[in-house]
Amino acid sequence: MRVLPLERGFTYGPVLSRRLGRSLGINILPIERKVCSFNCVYCHYGVTPGATLTPAAEDFPGVGPVLKAVELALRAYPEVESLTFSGNGEPTLHPYFHELVFGVRQLRDRLAPHAQVTLFSNATALHLPQVQAALPWVDVPIMKLDAGDPATFARINRPARGVTFEAVFAHLQALPNCFLQSVLIDGPVTNARGDPLEAWIAAVAEIRPRQVQIYSTDYPVAEESVERVPPFQLRRIAEEVSRRTALDVRPFWVNP
C-alpha cells in the first residue's frame, strides 16, 4: 500500500487542521528517514526501520537551521493558530528538544503571540530530562494512547525494545492536563470493540486528561490488514466514553 512521503523540510504547511485550526508543522527529525520509538500498524508514513528510543543523532537537524526556518515561516504566515511539533516520527527523540521548544516559544511570543505551541508525542520519552524541561513551554501537549493493556499496545504500536505499556501509562498519569489522542482501528488487530476497547476506556478514566481526541485511519497505512472505524462508530464510542468517564471526548474524521 502506498503511504505518505516523509516531510522534506523543517516546516510544512500551514495546513487547516481538524483540531488545531491553521497549523504550521515543525519537523525536527531527519528528512531522509523516519525516526520513532513506535512502529504503529496504522502509521501513514509506513513502517519504522528500527524503532528505537536512542536513535543515532548525526543527521538530526541543528537548532539554528530549524529556528531560522520557523522564523521565515512565521513572517510569511503570521496568522497561524498553532506551531505544531510533529513530522517524520517522534519529535521528543531530538537530542536538543528543550532548546528547540524554547526557541520556538520565543519566536511565537515575538511574531505570532496568538498562536499555541503544540506537541504531538507518543509519550515514550517523557522521562528524559530534555523533554521534562521542555513540557512547561508547550501549550497543547497531545499524547498518544491507543491501548489500555500490554497485549494490544504491543500489537498496535509495536514499540521499540524496552518500551512498555506500563511505562507509557505511568508517564501519562504523571502529566497534568494533557490531551490524549487515540487512533481506533478494526480488523485482525482492533482497539475499537470488545476487551481492548474496555481496557482503553479504563486507562483513559485513570489518566483523566483535559480532552480525549479519537479518530481513525483517514490516510494510507503501514499494514493493509488495518480497517477504518467509520464516523458513526467513532461518534458512538465518544458518547459512551464521555458518559462513563465524564471527560470531554471528541471524535474527528476527514471523509464520511
N, C-alpha and C positions, 0 to 999 in steps of 0.2 A: 504494500500500500504506500502511495506517495505521501510523504509528510511535509510539513512546512520547512523552508530553508532556515538556517541559522541567521540571526541578525548580523549584518556586516559592518556595523559601526558602533560607536559608543552611545549614540542616541538614535531613537527612531520615533516616527510619528511627527506631531501629535496624532493620536487616534481617538475616536469617540468611544469611550469605554462604557459598557453597561453599568458598571458600578462606580466609576470614578469621574465620569464626565470627560472633559478634554484632557487626555493624559499624554505626557511626554515620557516615553520609555527610556530608561537608562540601563545600558548593558555594560557591566563592569567585568565581564567574563571574556575569555578568548573568543575571537571571531572565527577560528578555524575548527573548533571542536566544542562539543557540549561538555560542560563540567558540572557534575551533580552528585549528590550522595544518595539519590534515588534513581531507579530505572523503571519508572512507572509504566504500566501496560498501556495507559491511555495518552502518553505524552505526545503532543503534536509536533515535537522536534525529533521524534523517533527514539531509538534505543540509546542508552548511555553506555559508551565504550569504557568500561572500567569504573563503575560507580565508586566514589571514594570520599572520605571526609578530609583527606590530606593530599590534595592534588599538587602536582608539580607546578610551580609558580612562574616559570621562566617566560611564559607567553601571556601572562595576565597583563592587561593594560595598566600603565602607570597612573598615579593620581593626577598629575598635572595635565596630561592629554585628555583625560576624562572630564575634568572640571572645565577645561577650555571648551570642549565640545558642548557641555551643558550650558555654559555662558553664551555661546554663539546661538544655541537653540532658543534660549530664553529671550535673547534680544530680538530674534526673528518671530517668536511666538509668545509674547508676554501675557497672552490671555489664557494660558494653560491653567487647568484646575488641579492637576496632580503631577508631581515629579516622581516617577514610579521606577523603583529598582526591581528589575525583572531580568529579561534577557536570556542568554544561552545556558540556562541551568540554575544553580543555586547561588545567588549573589553573596550570601554571607560567607562563602568559602574564599573570597578575595582576602589576601593576607593584610591589606590595608583598608579593610571595610570601614573601620571607625573614621579614618581620615577622609574617606570618600563621602560618607554620610554627613559629616560635619561640614565639609566643603560645599556640598550641595545645599545644605541648610543655609549657609551664609549667602550663597548665590540667590536662593529663594527669597531670603529676607530683603535683599537689595533690589532684585529685579522683578519678582512676582510674589509679593507678600501675601496675596490672597490664596496662593496655591498650597496644597498639602504635600508633605513628603511621605510617600507610600512605599512600603516594603512587602513584596511577595516572597515568602520563605516557606521551606518545608520543616522548619523548627529543629533540624538535626544539629545545628551548630550554635544554638542559643547559649550553651555553656562556655563558649570560647570568650576570653577576656575582650578581644577586639569587637565582638558582637555585643556583649553586655554593655560596653562603653558607648556603643552607637545607638542602642534602642531608645534612650531618652530623647534623641533628636528625631525620631520617627513619629510622625503624627498618626499614621494609619498602618499599624503592623498587621498584615493579613497572613495568617499562618495556616498551613495545610494540615487537615486531619481527615483522611479518607477511610479510616478503620477504627474500630473500637476494641480490637483484640489482636494478639500477636499473629495468629494464622492469617487473617485477612490482610493485615498490614504487610506480611511477607509476600502474599500472592499479588497484591495490587501495586504496592510501592517498590518491591524488590530492592531493599536498601543495601547500602554498602556493608561490607564486613564490619561487625562491631556496632552497627546502628540498630538499636532495639526499639520496639514499640514502647516499652516501659520508660525508656529514657525520654523519648519524644513526648509522651504523655506527661511526664514529670515537668519537662520544660514548659509545656503549655499551662499546666496548673500554676506554675510559678510566675507566669507573665500576666500582669494585671491589665484588664481592659483591652485584651487583644480581640481582633476579628478572626473568626475561623472561616476558611473556605474548604469545601468538600466537593470532590468530583464523584458523582454517583454513577455507577456503571452496572450493566447487566451482562448476561452471557454465562459462560462456564465459570468465570470469576465475577462475583457480584457483591456489592455492599448496599443494594437497593431493596432488599427483601430478606425475610427470614431472620435467622440468628445474627448474621453480620450487621443487618440494619439495627436490630435491637441493641447490639453491643455498641455500635456507633452512637446511638441516641443516649445510652447510659454514660458514655465517655463525655459527650458534649454537655450533658447535665452536670457532670462533676467539674468540668473546666469553667463553666459559667462565663463564656465570652461576652463581649459587648454586643456582638452580632454574629449570626451564622449565615453564610452565603453558600447556597448549594446550586450546582449546575451539572451538566453532563457533557458529552463529547460532541461539540459543535464543529470540530475540525478533524482532519485525518489523525489517526492514532498509530502508536507503535505496533500494536498487536491486532491482527484482523479479527480475532475472536471477540473483541470488545464490542458490546452492543450499547447503543444510546438509550438513556432513560428519557421517555417523552415528556414534554412540558406538563401535561395533565397529571402525570405521576409525581413529578417534582413538586408541583403545587400541593398535591395531596400529602406528600411527605412533609413539606414545610409546615402545613397546617397542623399535622399530627405532632410534630416535634415542638412546635410553639405551644400547643395545648398542654402537652405533658411536662414541659420544662419552664414555661412562662418566659422563654427567651425570644428575642427578635430574630426570626428565621425568614430569609428571603430567597426565593427561587429565581434563577436567571437562565435565559436561553436566547439564542440568536434566531433560529428558524423554528416555526411552529411544527 
